[in-house]
């Protein structure tokens, strides 16, 4: 195999070509990446990192990080090409530096428009990429070439894409979950209203979307070379099986070792068997080729599948009684029993679904009727008789007296008591503070819980002005 834009010799191959199964061929690609991972990842990072940072910055500026992630995903064929550029030259012993790979961008960006449009959703993208990039074929010639190479390898290439998508999803989910454990609690909340207290919540959600975009870019930076290398291994193996590249490489190496002897031998053969002018004129190349291809050695290869009985059928005994009628009756009874069983199964399934629906409905009604407001939540008493008559006024008085934590506690207790006793929000002792915010569905409760978290867990007591603002907003939230 030789790239169209590189003058290298087959004898310089740095991998051992032989007939492999498709899955062994993908392992070959991964072994190539393991051997040359430094130049591959260096060139890949030089392309991926600037694109990712630029798109995330634009998404942040225009408040459309989701659009930046979509564009970054759409440009994946660009990242694939620089990886294949480095790998295809390393296979021939030519180590490409990251700067050289970027300098040769015209070589690996040919046909990029087609890769980003018509071929963007090709499920065998990593396998067909060498045909587009290394062989340089276009149009109908490229389609015929991809069809020929994919006759015995496209299925494995499609499954490679499916497996890679699942790996990408698992890694994205794991990285997102890990990052979620390290983020501040404020990023879990929904944005609040127009009050100045909630002005920072939208920025926190915006920051969370940026962190998701950066995680996605890191996952693509890590996984994409594996996908391209595995597809390149499939491509090399298919060409080895189809064109005998391993034999050609072996013959070329033998010829190089014995070049002098071979030249003399070929000269002698040429002189000895050079055809006379008369015989040369009589032979027509097309006819000669057609005669050679008529030989049985050049037959067509075809896979066929058929069913055969394990025990061959025995010839009928002429003395045996004719049981055709009884067989027909038995078959009819069996079919009738099968229909009856299916009807019984469908009826049983319908009855089970009806019973389950009634059971769930009664359980929901019983659960609603059985709810009793808890006397305390999160270590705070919620009984109305334990609260002051005017909660916001008492909180403002405590804040003016310098008892900021007590003032915040009164507001927090009052809000929880309002939710469970007057608003009908079913808060239980098993709920967390974040779940309480979601069940309440009020921006004021979100801000109050945030202030309480900072005060209780981070020892960051709010200012007097913030307590006064929360006390004033309390009347608007709960009347």
Secondary structure per residue as TSV (DSSP state, phi and psi in degrees):
chain	resnum	aa	ss	phi	psi
A	1	X	-	360.0	135.9
A	2	X	-	-141.5	125.2
A	3	X	-	-61.6	150.0
A	4	X	T	-68.9	-23.6
A	5	X	T	-108.3	19.8
A	6	X	-	-138.3	131.6
A	7	X	-	-96.9	83.2
A	8	X	-	-123.3	164.1
A	9	X	-	-106.0	147.1
A	10	X	G	-62.3	-29.3
A	11	X	G	-70.7	-10.9
A	12	X	G	-90.0	9.4
A	13	X	-	-58.5	136.1
A	14	X	S	-99.5	4.7
A	15	X	S	-122.4	155.3
A	16	X	-	-91.4	110.3
A	17	X	-	-85.1	130.7
A	18	X	-	-157.0	171.3
A	19	X	-	-71.8	123.3
A	20	X	-	-129.7	156.6
A	21	X	-	-72.9	160.3
A	22	X	H	-56.7	-39.5
A	23	X	H	-73.0	-31.5
A	24	X	H	-64.8	-34.1
A	25	X	H	-66.3	-39.1
A	26	X	H	-64.3	-36.4
A	27	X	H	-63.4	-35.1
A	28	X	H	-60.9	-43.9
A	29	X	H	-60.9	-41.6
A	30	X	H	-67.9	-34.5
A	31	X	H	-65.7	-37.8
A	32	X	H	-62.8	-41.6
A	33	X	H	-65.9	-38.1
A	34	X	H	-63.6	-32.9
A	35	X	H	-78.6	-38.9
A	36	X	S	-116.3	36.9
A	37	X	H	-68.4	-29.3
A	38	X	H	-64.2	-55.9
A	39	X	H	-66.1	-32.4
A	40	X	H	-65.6	-51.8
A	41	X	H	-69.7	-31.0
A	42	X	H	-65.1	-48.0
A	43	X	H	-66.5	-39.6
A	44	X	H	-62.1	-43.3
A	45	X	H	-66.0	-35.2
A	46	X	H	-65.4	-23.3
A	47	X	H	-92.5	-44.7
A	48	X	H	-72.2	-46.1
A	49	X	H	-60.9	-49.9
A	50	X	H	-62.1	-38.9
A	51	X	H	-64.1	-44.4
A	52	X	H	-63.9	-46.5
A	53	X	H	-64.2	-40.8
A	54	X	H	-64.8	-43.3
A	55	X	H	-67.1	-40.7
A	56	X	H	-65.5	-39.7
A	57	X	H	-63.3	-42.6
A	58	X	H	-65.8	-40.2
A	59	X	H	-63.6	-37.7
A	60	X	H	-66.2	-42.7
A	61	X	H	-66.0	-38.9
A	62	X	T	-101.2	11.0
A	63	X	T	56.1	43.7
A	64	X	-	-142.9	59.8
A	65	X	H	-64.9	-32.2
A	66	X	H	-61.0	-38.3
A	67	X	H	-67.2	-36.5
A	68	X	H	-63.3	-40.8
A	69	X	H	-64.6	-38.5
A	70	X	H	-64.2	-43.3
A	71	X	H	-65.5	-40.1
A	72	X	H	-61.7	-40.4
A	73	X	H	-66.8	-39.6
A	74	X	H	-64.8	-28.3
A	75	X	T	-87.0	12.6
A	76	X	H	-56.7	-38.2
A	77	X	H	-57.9	-26.5
A	78	X	H	-66.6	-44.4
A	79	X	H	-65.7	-36.0
A	80	X	H	-61.1	-37.5
A	81	X	H	-68.6	-38.1
A	82	X	H	-69.9	-33.4
A	83	X	H	-64.0	-46.9
A	84	X	H	-65.2	-35.1
A	85	X	H	-58.8	-44.4
A	86	X	H	-71.7	-44.1
A	87	X	H	-65.5	-42.7
A	88	X	H	-63.6	-30.0
A	89	X	H	-85.7	-31.5
A	90	X	H	-65.7	-31.0
A	91	X	T	-59.9	-31.7
A	92	X	T	-97.7	19.0
A	93	X	T	78.4	10.2
A	94	X	-	-103.1	103.4
A	95	X	-	-82.2	119.6
A	96	X	-	-99.2	127.2
A	97	X	-	-77.0	158.5
A	98	X	H	-58.3	-39.7
A	99	X	H	-66.3	-38.3
A	100	X	H	-65.6	-37.8
A	101	X	H	-63.6	-41.3
A	102	X	H	-69.6	-36.2
A	103	X	H	-65.7	-28.4
A	104	X	T	-93.9	32.4
A	105	X	H	-62.9	-26.1
A	106	X	H	-66.6	-28.5
A	107	X	H	-71.0	-40.6
A	108	X	H	-101.2	8.2
A	109	X	S	-110.2	4.5
A	110	X	T	-66.0	134.0
A	111	X	T	75.2	18.0
A	112	X	H	-69.0	-30.8
A	113	X	H	-63.2	-43.1
A	114	X	H	-64.8	-37.0
A	115	X	H	-66.2	-29.5
A	116	X	H	-91.8	-4.0
A	117	X	T	-120.4	-85.4
A	118	X	T	-67.0	-37.3
A	119	X	T	-97.2	10.6
A	120	X	T	-65.1	-34.2
A	121	X	T	-101.9	24.2
A	122	X	-	-69.9	119.8
A	123	X	T	-72.1	-13.7
A	124	X	T	-110.8	40.4
A	125	X	H	-61.9	-43.8
A	126	X	H	-68.2	-28.8
A	127	X	H	-78.6	-37.4
A	128	X	H	-83.3	-14.5
A	129	X	H	-59.3	-43.0
A	130	X	H	-60.5	-31.4
A	131	X	H	-64.3	-42.7
A	132	X	H	-72.7	-41.1
A	133	X	H	-91.5	-42.8
A	134	X	T	-90.7	-38.9
A	135	X	S	-84.0	-22.1
A	136	X	-	70.8	15.9
A	137	X	-	-80.0	153.0
A	138	X	-	-136.3	160.1
A	139	X	H	61.8	-135.8
A	140	X	H	-65.2	-36.5
A	141	X	H	-60.3	-41.6
A	142	X	H	-67.0	-40.0
A	143	X	H	-64.4	-43.3
A	144	X	H	-63.9	-39.7
A	145	X	H	-64.3	-44.0
A	146	X	H	-66.1	-36.8
A	147	X	H	-65.9	-39.1
A	148	X	H	-66.8	-47.6
A	149	X	H	-68.2	-30.2
A	150	X	T	-86.8	3.4
A	151	X	T	-61.9	-35.3
A	152	X	T	-121.1	13.4
A	153	X	T	-138.3	-10.6
A	154	X	H	-65.1	-37.3
A	155	X	H	-59.2	-45.5
A	156	X	H	-66.3	-34.5
A	157	X	H	-66.2	-38.3
A	158	X	H	-66.6	-43.4
A	159	X	H	-64.3	-33.4
A	160	X	H	-60.5	-42.6
A	161	X	H	-64.1	-41.5
A	162	X	H	-62.5	-46.0
A	163	X	H	-62.7	-41.2
A	164	X	H	-64.1	-39.2
A	165	X	H	-62.6	-40.3
A	166	X	H	-67.2	-39.5
A	167	X	H	-61.4	-42.8
A	168	X	H	-62.2	-44.5
A	169	X	H	-63.2	-42.9
A	170	X	H	-64.2	-42.0
A	171	X	H	-67.8	-38.8
A	172	X	H	-62.7	-44.3
A	173	X	H	-64.0	-43.3
A	174	X	H	-65.4	-45.3
A	175	X	H	-65.7	-39.0
A	176	X	H	-64.6	-40.8
A	177	X	H	-65.7	-40.4
A	178	X	H	-64.5	-42.0
A	179	X	H	-66.7	-34.3
A	180	X	H	-63.4	-30.4
A	181	X	H	-69.8	-24.2
A	182	X	H	-98.0	-10.1
A	183	X	S	-79.4	155.3
A	184	X	-	-62.6	155.8
A	185	X	G	-63.5	-26.4
A	186	X	G	-62.5	-24.2
A	187	X	G	-73.3	-11.1
A	188	X	G	-83.5	-12.7
A	189	X	S	-86.8	159.9
A	190	X	-	-85.6	155.0
A	191	X	-	-62.1	147.5
A	192	X	-	-90.9	-158.8
A	193	X	-	-90.4	-149.1
A	194	X	S	-90.6	-4.5
A	195	X	S	-63.0	145.1
A	196	X	G	-59.0	-23.9
A	197	X	G	-63.3	-30.8
A	198	X	G	-100.0	14.3
A	199	X	T	-66.4	-27.4
A	200	X	T	-85.7	-8.5
A	201	X	H	-68.9	-38.1
A	202	X	H	-63.5	-38.8
A	203	X	H	-65.6	-34.6
A	204	X	H	-65.8	-43.2
A	205	X	H	-64.5	-38.3
A	206	X	H	-62.2	-40.7
A	207	X	H	-65.5	-36.5
A	208	X	H	-62.8	-41.3
A	209	X	H	-65.9	-34.7
A	210	X	H	-65.9	-40.4
A	211	X	H	-66.1	-34.6
A	212	X	H	-64.3	-41.1
A	213	X	H	-64.2	-41.2
A	214	X	H	-67.4	-36.6
A	215	X	H	-63.9	-42.7
A	216	X	H	-61.9	-41.9
A	217	X	H	-63.3	-39.3
A	218	X	H	-65.8	-38.2
A	219	X	H	-65.7	-43.4
A	220	X	H	-64.1	-40.8
A	221	X	H	-59.3	-36.6
A	222	X	H	-81.5	-41.9
A	223	X	H	-89.3	-31.1
A	224	X	H	-58.5	-40.2
A	225	X	H	-60.9	-32.7
A	226	X	H	-63.4	-43.6
A	227	X	H	-63.6	-45.4
A	228	X	H	-67.3	-42.1
A	229	X	H	-64.8	-40.8
A	230	X	H	-64.9	-41.5
A	231	X	H	-65.7	-36.3
A	232	X	H	-66.0	-37.3
A	233	X	H	-62.4	-41.2
A	234	X	H	-61.8	-40.6
A	235	X	H	-63.8	-46.5
A	236	X	H	-61.0	-42.1
A	237	X	H	-66.6	-39.1
A	238	X	H	-65.9	-38.7
A	239	X	H	-69.7	-32.5
A	240	X	H	-64.1	-43.8
A	241	X	H	-69.7	-37.2
A	242	X	H	-83.2	-38.5
A	243	X	H	-113.9	-2.0
A	244	X	-	64.8	44.4
A	245	X	H	-62.5	-34.5
A	246	X	H	-63.3	-39.1
A	247	X	H	-68.4	-41.8
A	248	X	H	-62.2	-41.9
A	249	X	H	-62.7	-44.0
A	250	X	H	-62.7	-42.8
A	251	X	H	-65.2	-39.8
A	252	X	H	-64.6	-39.3
A	253	X	H	-67.9	-38.4
A	254	X	H	-64.2	-40.9
A	255	X	H	-64.4	-36.6
A	256	X	H	-68.2	-37.1
A	257	X	H	-70.2	-31.1
A	258	X	T	-120.7	42.8
A	259	X	H	-63.3	-44.5
A	260	X	H	-64.7	-47.9
A	261	X	H	-62.8	-38.9
A	262	X	H	-65.2	-37.4
A	263	X	H	-65.6	-42.2
A	264	X	H	-64.4	-44.3
A	265	X	H	-63.2	-41.7
A	266	X	H	-67.0	-35.0
A	267	X	H	-64.0	-42.8
A	268	X	H	-64.2	-44.0
A	269	X	H	-63.5	-38.6
A	270	X	H	-64.0	-43.0
A	271	X	H	-69.1	-39.5
A	272	X	H	-71.9	-40.7
A	273	X	S	-110.6	21.4
A	274	X	-	-65.9	123.8
A	275	X	-	-69.6	147.9
A	276	X	-	-70.0	158.9
A	277	X	H	-57.2	-36.1
A	278	X	H	-66.1	-47.6
A	279	X	H	-66.0	-35.8
A	280	X	H	-65.3	-35.1
A	281	X	H	-73.7	-29.3
A	282	X	H	-73.6	-27.5
A	283	X	-	-85.2	131.2
A	284	X	-	-109.6	123.4
A	285	X	H	-56.5	-44.2
A	286	X	H	-61.7	-40.8
A	287	X	H	-67.3	-38.6
A	288	X	H	-62.8	-43.3
A	289	X	H	-64.8	-41.9
A	290	X	H	-61.9	-39.5
A	291	X	H	-65.0	-40.2
A	292	X	H	-65.8	-41.3
A	293	X	H	-70.5	-12.6
A	294	X	T	-74.8	-13.2
A	295	X	S	-65.6	148.1
A	296	X	G	-64.2	-20.4
A	297	X	G	-65.3	-20.9
A	298	X	G	-102.1	33.2
A	299	X	-	-71.1	169.7
A	300	X	-	-88.8	144.8
A	301	X	-	-99.0	131.9
A	302	X	-	-147.0	135.0
A	303	X	-	-91.2	131.4
A	304	X	-	-129.0	150.1
A	305	X	-	-130.1	133.6
A	306	X	-	-148.4	155.6
A	307	X	-	-96.6	136.4
A	308	X	-	-133.8	145.7
A	309	X	-	-70.3	141.7
A	310	X	S	-69.0	-45.1
A	311	X	S	-107.8	117.3
A	312	X	-	-61.2	147.6
A	313	X	-	-65.7	136.6
A	314	X	-	-87.6	146.4
A	315	X	-	-63.5	145.3
A	316	X	-	-67.4	141.5
A	317	X	-	-85.2	119.8
A	318	X	T	-64.2	-22.0
A	319	X	T	-85.9	-10.8
A	320	X	S	-73.0	145.8
A	321	X	-	-68.2	154.8
A	322	X	-	-82.3	113.3
A	323	X	-	-109.1	22.4
A	324	X	H	-61.1	-42.2
A	325	X	H	-62.9	-45.5
A	326	X	H	-65.3	-35.9
A	327	X	H	-63.2	-41.1
A	328	X	H	-64.8	-41.8
A	329	X	H	-64.0	-43.1
A	330	X	H	-63.1	-39.5
A	331	X	H	-65.1	-42.1
A	332	X	H	-63.5	-43.1
A	333	X	H	-63.4	-39.7
A	334	X	H	-64.3	-41.6
A	335	X	H	-65.6	-40.7
A	336	X	H	-62.8	-42.1
A	337	X	H	-64.6	-37.3
A	338	X	H	-64.3	-43.8
A	339	X	H	-62.5	-42.2
A	340	X	H	-63.3	-40.7
A	341	X	H	-64.5	-41.8
A	342	X	H	-63.2	-41.3
A	343	X	H	-64.6	-40.6
A	344	X	H	-65.0	-39.9
A	345	X	H	-65.1	-42.0
A	346	X	H	-64.6	-41.5
A	347	X	H	-64.2	-42.2
A	348	X	H	-64.1	-40.5
A	349	X	H	-64.5	-42.8
A	350	X	H	-62.3	-42.8
A	351	X	H	-63.4	-39.7
A	352	X	H	-64.0	-42.1
A	353	X	H	-65.4	-40.3
A	354	X	H	-63.9	-43.2
A	355	X	H	-66.0	-40.5
A	356	X	H	-65.5	-40.3
A	357	X	H	-62.9	-44.1
A	358	X	H	-64.5	-38.9
A	359	X	H	-64.9	-44.2
A	360	X	H	-65.1	-39.5
A	361	X	H	-63.2	-43.7
A	362	X	H	-66.8	-36.0
A	363	X	H	-65.3	-39.9
A	364	X	H	-64.6	-43.2
A	365	X	H	-63.7	-42.0
A	366	X	H	-65.4	-37.0
A	367	X	H	-67.1	-39.6
A	368	X	H	-64.9	-42.2
A	369	X	H	-69.8	-29.7
A	370	X	H	-84.9	-6.5
A	371	X	-	-70.4	131.7
A	372	X	-	-126.7	130.5
A	373	X	-	-56.6	133.5
A	374	X	-	-71.6	148.7
A	375	X	S	-69.5	-22.8
A	376	X	E	-150.7	149.0
A	377	X	E	-138.4	137.2
A	378	X	T	53.9	31.3
A	379	X	T	80.8	11.3
A	380	X	E	-117.5	133.9
A	381	X	E	-73.7	136.2
A	382	X	-	-116.3	-2.2
A	383	X	-	-60.9	133.3
A	384	X	G	-58.2	-31.1
A	385	X	G	-73.4	-11.2
A	386	X	G	-91.0	-4.3
A	387	X	S	-101.8	152.9
A	388	X	-	-66.3	159.8
A	389	X	S	-63.6	-39.8
A	390	X	S	-119.2	97.4
A	391	X	H	-63.1	-51.9
A	392	X	H	-64.5	-33.9
A	393	X	H	-67.1	-41.6
A	394	X	H	-64.9	-38.8
A	395	X	H	-64.7	-40.5
A	396	X	H	-65.6	-37.3
A	397	X	H	-65.6	-44.1
A	398	X	H	-64.8	-37.9
A	399	X	H	-65.8	-39.6
A	400	X	H	-66.0	-29.2
A	401	X	T	-82.9	0.1
A	402	X	T	90.1	2.3
A	403	X	-	-93.1	73.2
A	404	X	H	-69.7	-41.0
A	405	X	H	-65.7	-40.9
A	406	X	H	-65.2	-39.5
A	407	X	H	-62.2	-43.1
A	408	X	H	-65.8	-35.9
A	409	X	H	-64.8	-40.3
A	410	X	H	-62.7	-44.7
A	411	X	H	-62.3	-41.9
A	412	X	H	-65.2	-46.2
A	413	X	H	-62.5	-43.5
A	414	X	H	-62.2	-41.0
A	415	X	H	-64.4	-44.7
A	416	X	H	-63.8	-40.5
A	417	X	H	-64.3	-39.7
A	418	X	H	-61.5	-40.5
A	419	X	H	-65.8	-45.8
A	420	X	H	-85.1	-28.4
A	421	X	H	-97.0	-30.2
A	422	X	T	-115.4	-36.3
A	423	X	S	-86.8	-12.6
A	424	X	-	74.3	19.9
A	425	X	-	-77.1	122.5
A	426	X	-	-84.6	80.8
A	427	X	-	-89.6	136.5
A	428	X	-	-122.6	166.8
A	429	X	T	-64.9	-21.6
A	430	X	T	-81.4	-11.3
A	431	X	-	-76.3	150.1
A	432	X	-	-93.8	171.9
A	433	X	H	-65.5	-37.6
A	434	X	H	-63.5	-39.3
A	435	X	H	-66.8	-35.8
A	436	X	H	-61.4	-39.7
A	437	X	H	-63.4	-44.5
A	438	X	H	-66.2	-40.4
A	439	X	H	-69.1	-35.0
A	440	X	H	-68.8	-40.9
A	441	X	T	66.6	29.9
A	442	X	-	-123.1	132.5
A	443	X	H	-65.3	-31.8
A	444	X	H	-64.3	-43.4
A	445	X	H	-61.9	-38.4
A	446	X	H	-61.8	-44.1
A	447	X	H	-67.2	-39.2
A	448	X	H	-66.0	-43.0
A	449	X	H	-64.5	-37.5
A	450	X	H	-63.5	-44.1
A	451	X	H	-63.6	-39.0
A	452	X	H	-67.6	-40.6
A	453	X	H	-59.7	-47.2
A	454	X	H	-62.0	-36.9
A	455	X	H	-75.6	-43.0
A	456	X	H	-80.1	-36.9
A	457	X	H	-104.6	-27.7
A	458	X	S	-109.3	0.4
A	459	X	-	57.1	33.2
A	460	X	-	-106.9	91.5
A	461	X	-	-71.7	131.8
A	462	X	-	-67.5	162.4
A	463	X	-	-77.7	167.8
A	464	X	H	-62.4	-39.3
A	465	X	H	-63.7	-39.0
A	466	X	H	-67.7	-38.7
A	467	X	H	-64.1	-43.3
A	468	X	H	-61.6	-41.0
A	469	X	H	-64.8	-41.0
A	470	X	H	-65.0	-38.1
A	471	X	H	-66.0	-39.7
A	472	X	H	-66.5	-42.1
A	473	X	H	-67.8	-22.8
A	474	X	H	-58.8	-43.4
A	475	X	H	-64.1	-39.8
A	476	X	H	-68.8	-30.9
A	477	X	H	-79.3	-40.4
A	478	X	H	-116.5	2.6
A	479	X	-	72.5	360.0
